[in-house]
Amino acid sequence: MFTGNRTLMRLQEHCAKVRARCAETAVVRTGLSTYAKAHAWYVALCERWQAGLKTVVMRGDRCLRDARGQGTTEYAILVGVLVVIAIIAVVAFRGKLQELWGNISDGINGL
């Protein structure tokens, strides 16, 4: 389960509690008081946050399940490992490589 789902569930529970408080306030008082207006605004804000968080969770889930770039990533890791092996080989056999290149250049210059 994507970790954002727990946060989304908590937010939904909180919004439900706020809605219930707003409903109680509206029943007890006639007309909208400042308190009820503030709660109505807060409920609307909760709903917007909830919708936004749901969108983020859905996009995160989609990104985690998306495997389109998997092959490219594997090739990049393989090339990186091969480069590291080549660097280690050049460093380990530096003397032999210098001697080999020296012999090749002497052979070419002797032509």
N, C-alpha and C positions, 0 to 999 in steps of 0.2 A: 504494500500500500504506500502510495506517495505520502510523504510527511505532511504536506499541506492539507490533506484530507482531515486530519485531526483538528487542525486549526479552523478549518471550514466548519466542522461539526460544532466546535465550541462557539464560534461566532453565530451559527444558526440558533443554538440554545439561548445565547445571550439576547439575540434579537427577539426570540419568542417571549422571553421574560419581560423585555421592555414593552413589547406590544400588549402583553397582558396587563402591565401596570398602567399603560395609557388607556386601555379599555376600562379599567376600574376607575381611573380618574375621571373619564368622560361620563361614566354612569353616576358617580357621586355628585359631580358639579354640573350645573347647567351652563351651557356655553363653554367656550375654551378659555381657560385661564392661561397665564404666562407659563405655568408649570406644564400644562397639557400641550401648549404650543411647542415648548422646548422638547418635550418627549416626542411629539410628532416629528419634529425636525430630526431628532436623534434616531428615530425609527427609520426615517428616510435615508439618513446617513448610513445606518447599519445595512440596509438593503443594498445601497450602492456599493459599500465595501464588500458585502457578501457576493454580489455579482462580479465585482472585480477580482476577488480572491478566487472565485470559482473559475474564472477565465484563466488566471495564472496557473492554477492547479491543473486545468485541462491541457494548457500549453506545455507545462512541465512534464506531464504524463506522456504527451505526444512526443516530446523531445527524447525522453528516456526510451521509448519504444521504437523510435526511428532508427533504422539500420542502414540507411542509404550510404553514409560515409564510412561504413565499417571496413570495406575492402581497401579504400584509399588509406585509411589509418593503418591498417595492417601492412600495406606496402611501405608506408613511410617509416614504420618501426623497423621493418626488415632492412631497408636501405640504411637507416641510422646505425643498426647493429653491424652491418657490413662495413660501413665507414670506420666505426670504432675498431673493428678487427684489422682493417687495412692500416690504420694509424699505429696500432700496437705492433703489427708486423714490420712496418718501416722503422719504427724506433728500435725494435729488438734486433733487426738485421741490418742496421745502418752501415756498419763496416763492410759487410759483404756487398751491399748495394752500391756503395761508393766505389769499391774495387771493380764491380761489374760494369758500372757506367764509365769508369776510367778506361777499362779494356775496350768497351764499345767505341768511345770517342777516339782512342788511339788507333783502332782499326779503321774508322772512317777517315781520320786524318792521314793515315798511311796509304790511302787509295790514291 
